[in-house]
Amino acid sequence: GESVGLHLPTLSVQEGDNSIINCAYSNSASDYFIWYKQESGKGPQFIIDIRSNVGEKKDQRIAVTLNKTAKHFSLHITETQPEDSAVYFCAATTGNDMRFGAGTRLTVKP
Amino acid sequence: DGGITQSPKYLFRKEGQNVTLSCEQNLNHDAMYWYRQDPGQGLRLIYYSQIVNDFQKGDIAEGYSVSREKKESFPLTVTSAQKNPTAFYLCASSTQGSYEQYFGPGTRLTVT
């Protein structure tokens, strides 16, 4: 069946460094991709999305890139800050079906 | 303040008891969703509803039931038939035709 998965369950970076979290999807018909951020004890929050006809999208320190050939999309955080520490979930949509990855826990070291 | 609320934040039940989790939204969203979150796994869809008085099973509906009598409310009942009910439950809503879902803060259910 369809699957969406992150490459790493955890990622630790130094404050000020850039972070990249990758997500792979299995269905080449997937057409919409989302990243959510979940802080401890809270529900996920939408942070950025991208449609399949676009290769990159930026919003301040956050960007998402899409590689349709390789079937993966990535979350980029520039100058990572302590408040970026959280679990990041990717999701891919095919028609009305949305699938979530397992999440990557990002830890930012001071 | 517009938003989506879930209550209670923590819930404890004995095995064999049914329990109902509350989800309310004042965003005027048509669609509402229930997910289950387990450690190391992605969110799994339990039930969803695109419109009042209508709902569909998700990937893991067995042992759960829902109702959608009002647009604002989408309660989830975890029945005694659910074999592993202990989990973090998330409710979400979205506008019709939108993929962007707004999540509630979640309810952590522990069944012993």
Interface residues (C-beta under 8 A of the other chain):
Chain A: V4 G5 P9 Y32 I34 Y36 G41 K42 G43 P44 Q45 F46 D49 F89 T93 M98 R99 F100 G101 A102 G103
Chain B: I4 Q6 K9 Y35 G40 Q41 G42 L43 R44 L45 L90 A92 Y99 E100 Q101 Y102 F103 G104 P105 G106
